């Protein structure tokens, strides 16, 4: 900062007497602080660093901030967005932002990893998104839902996981009339909300690929659809069966169930609720669980009486591949996890994972006090 100071003039009068002259309106100011500013010819709020001015008053058209690299273009300044146009739009010394494009031969909007090119403009046959695992099939890409078809439709490396990707493991508690979110790592329970029961005892549940969730009511011997997020139950109809201990959606969205009174495998009509017997399991079934692995098209059953997990032929109800297990089976629930290749199992008071081929189990954790967990199902996570 430079200070300019005015001067005071004196004159010598008669007799050697000095006199101060009368004030002059044209005399300079006594003090002045210089301001540094820069010419802003394009009016974009940024000045030209090469056009600096120092003055007591900032001149019109000048600004205090330098940095404009093109003071004839108000779209070019340090606040501007850098475009891919061969111009240094934001004055950082770098021209253009090149975009990455991926070859998309099947025109499904997803390109092949490793096929990228850099270009300002989209080349023909290229897209911004990558991740296509089969660029000859437009129905295989990360934007698809991986349904139960034995194919990795969504290209995430896991076959038929669409029904649980982004879903939560839930349990419907008929004793305490609650819907629980079950933590996959620890088994800890978080209440989603109340189950709005009306003299129903919900002992089994499952969700199909589109998130539609069905439950079984032991008291009314009926199936109902349920919104797990609100707890609202809507009756579908009576099954005509004496007792169902587990239900599970299998291939082609068929809903299966086990009648633990007659020891039979049944399927349900989702418009009426009516059950059709498929066949006898050939074993004395107690409390039970059902789970389905889409990747191998395997329907699993678990029985508390024989303390076994086994495979069930969905067309004949024939049981095979039985494996003994050592878990407590007072209130079993069962669900298959395709990301782990294991079964999630409840024992009423704790949560385990179970290898259905060996019977080996690992404890994840005990359930929260004041809960009764006897069924498991993957369902869309609630907001």
N, C-alpha and C positions, 0 to 999 in steps of 0.2 A: 504494500500500500504506500502510495506516495502522497504527502500532504503539501498542498500549495498554500502559503501564508501571505496575506496582504501586507503592505508596508505603510508606514505613517510618515507623511511629509512635514517638515518644519521649515519656518522662515525666520530670518533674523530681522527684527524691527529696529527703530531709532533707539539710541542709547544702549545698543547691544542686547536689547531685550528680545527673547525669542517668543514667537507667537505660533499657536497651532492654527492651521488654516481651517476655514469653514468646511463642514462636511461636504463631500462631493458624491453625488448619487452615482457617478460613473466609476468610483473607486472599486477595486476588486473585493470579493468576500474575504473575510478574515481567515476562514478555514475551508478545506475541500478534501474529501476522501475519494480517491480515484476508484472507479468501478471498472472491472474488466468484463467485457461482453463480446459476443461473436455474431457476425451477420447470419441471419436466418432468412435467406432469400426465398425459400419455398414454403415458409410458414408452417413447418412440421414440428416446431418446438425444439429442434436441434440445430446448433450453429456450426458454421464452417470454421474449423480450427485455424485455418490460414488467413481468416479475416477477423483478426482480433482488434478490439478498440479499448482504450483506457480513457475514461471521462468521468466528470462529476455526476452526470446524469446518463443513465443507459439510453442510447439512441433508439429511436423508433425503428423496429425491424430487427433489433438485436435481441439475443437471449443469453442467459448466463451459462448454458450447458453446451459444450462443444461435442463433436463426435460425428457430425453428418459427413458422410463420404461422397454424397452427391447432392449439393444444395440447390440443384435445379429440379429435383424430383422428390415430391413430398411423400412418396411411397417407399423411399429408401432412407433409413435411419436406424439407430440401434434398437428401437422398439419394434421394428417391422418383422414380420414372419419371413423366414428364409424360404424362398420358393425355388423350384427346380427350373430356372429360366436364364441361366448363364449370367446372372446379376448377383452381386453381393448385397442382397436386400437389407440385411441387418448390420452391415458395416463391420463384420468381424474378420474380414480378410479372406473369407472362404466363399466361393461361389457355389450355389446349388446344393440341394439335398437329394441325393440319388436314392430311389426306392428299390427294394428287393422284390423280384418277381420270380414265380415258380411255374415251371411247365405243367400245363393241365390238359392232357391229351383226351380225357374222357368228358371234359366240359362240365364237371360237377362242382366247380368253384374251389377245388382244393388241388394244389400242385404237388409234384414229387419232391421229397426232400433230396437235396444235393443237386437239384437242377436250376439253382438260382442264377439270375443275371441282375445286374444293376443298370437301371435306366430311369431317366426322368419321367418318361411316359410309358404306359402299359404296352408291352409288345403283344402282337397277335399271338393267341394261344397261351398266354401267361396270366397268372393271377397272384394276388397278394398273400393268400393263405396257403400254408403247406400242410403236410401230414397225410396225404393220400397213400394208402398202402397197396392199392391196386388201381393204377391209373388207366386200366382198360375196362373197368366196371364202374359206371357212375353211381351205383347204389352202395358202394363201399367207400366211405370217407368219414372224417371226424364229425361231420354234421348229422350223421344217421344215428338212430337209436339201435343199440345192440340187442335185438330181440332173441328169443329162444329158437335159433335155427342152426346151431353148430358152426357159425361163421363169425369172425371178428368184424362185424359190420361197421363199427365206429373206429376201427384202426388204432385202438389203444393197447393192443398186445394181449388182451384178455378176451377169450371167447365167451359170448353170451352173458356179459355183465351188465347189460343195459337196465335190467330190472333192479339193480342196486346202486348204480352209479349216481351219486348225489342223494341216495335214499338213506333212511335211518332204520336201525333194527328196533322194532317196537314190540311191546307186549301189552295185551289188554287184560287188566286185572279185574276179574269179576267179583272178588272178595271185597276189595276196597273201592270198586267202581271208578277206576282211573285208567288212563292210557299212559304208558311209560316209554321213554326213549332209553334204550339200553346201550351204554357205552361199549363199543366193540373191543376196546383195549382192556378195560377194567371190570366191565359188568355193572358199573355204577348206574343207578336209575335217576332219571330226571323226569318229573311229571310234565306231560304235555297238556293234560287237562282232564276234566271229569268225563266219565262214560255215562251217558244219559240213559240209564237202564230203567225199565218199567217191568219189574218182576222177571227179568231175564238173568240167566247165568251163562255168561259168555266164556266158554272153555277152549275155544280154538279159533284161529284166524289165519288168513293169508291174503296176499295181494298179487294180482296178475301183472303182466308187463306194462299195461297202461295205467297202473296205480289203483284200479278198482279193487276195493278191499271187502272181503266177505267174512262173516263170523258165524259160529254155531252157538245156538242157545240150547243148553241142556234141559232147561225146564220146559220150554215150549216145543222142543224137538223140531226146531226150525232153523233155517239159515236167513241171515239178514245182511244187507250191505251197511257199511259204517264209514263215516268220515272220521279218521283217527284224529284229525286236528280239532274237530269240534265235539267229537263224542256222540254225534247224532246217529241213531240206528233207524234203519228203514226195513221192515219185514219183506222178505221175498216169498217165503212159503214154507209149509211143513214138509219135512223130509220123508215121513212115513216109516222112519227107522226108529228102533227102540233107544239106541244110544250111540253117539258118535264121539270118539275120543280125540280125533285129529282130522284136519282138512288141509289140502294142498293143491295149488294149481300145477298141472303138468303140461305135457306137450299139447299144442293146439288149444291152449287155455281151458282144458278140461279140469274141472274141480273134482278132486278125489277125496274120499273120506274112509276111515276105518270104523266099522261097527264093533265095539269091544264086547258087545253082548252076544252077537252071532258070529264073531270072528271072521268078518267078511270085508272085502274091499268094495266100495260103492263109488258111483259117480253121481253128480247132481245136475239137475236142470236149473239153470240160473234164472229162468223166467218164472218157474213155478215152485222151485225148492225141492221137488220130488227126487228121491234117490232111486238109482237102479243098481241092483247087485251085480257085480262083475264076477265074483267067485269067492270061495272060501280060502283063507290064508293057511289052513292046515296046522294051526297052532292056537294055543289058549292065550288070547290077548288080554292084557290088563290095561292100565293107564298107558297111553301111547303117544307117539309123535310121528309126523310125516314131513319129508323134505324132498326137494326135487333139484337135480343137477342137469341144467339144460345142455351143457357141453357134451355130456355122455348119455343123455336121455335116460337118466337113472332115477327111479322113484325109491327113496329110502324110507324104511319104517323103523321105529324104535319101540321096544316093548318093555314095560316095567316088570312083568311077571317072569319072563324068561331072561331078562337083563341082557338083551341082545340088540344090535343094530343089524339090519338086513336089507336086501334089495327085493323089490316087489315088481313082478311083471304086470304092467298096467292093463294088459289085455286079458290076462287069465287069473291074476291074483297069486300066482305061484311065487313062493318065497325061496330065495337063494342067497349064498354068500353071507350067511349069518356069522357075526363076530361077537364074542362075549365082551361085555363092558363091566367096569367096576364102579361106575358112578352111582350115587344115590338116585333112586328112581321114584320118589314119592309123588312128584308132580312134574312129569317130563314135558319139555317143549323142545322143538327141533326146527332148525332152518339151515340150509346149505349156503355157504359163502364162496362164490366162484373165484374171488380174488385170492382166497387162501387155499381153496380146494379142501376145506374142512367143514364139518358140521358145527353149528352153535347149539349147545345143549343147556337146558335149564334143569335143575334138580329141585326146584321150589325155593331154595334158599341161596343158590349160588349159580354162577355162569361158567361154563367150560367150553373149550373147543375139543372136537373129537375127530380122529382120523377114522373114516368108515371102513377102511381096508385092514386096519390093524387093531382098532379098539383103543389106541393110545389117546389119552386125554390130558389136557392142561387146564388148571384152574385159572380163570381170569379174575375172579373176585366174588365176594359175597354180596348179595342183594341188600338194599336198604331195608332197615326195620320198618314194619308197617306196610309191607308189600306182599303180594302173593303172585309170583310169576310162574305160569304153567303153560304158556304158549309163546312162540316167537315168530315174527314175520318181518321181512323187509318191506317198507312202504315209503312213498314219497315223503321227504322231510317237510315238516310244517314250517310256515313262515315265522 
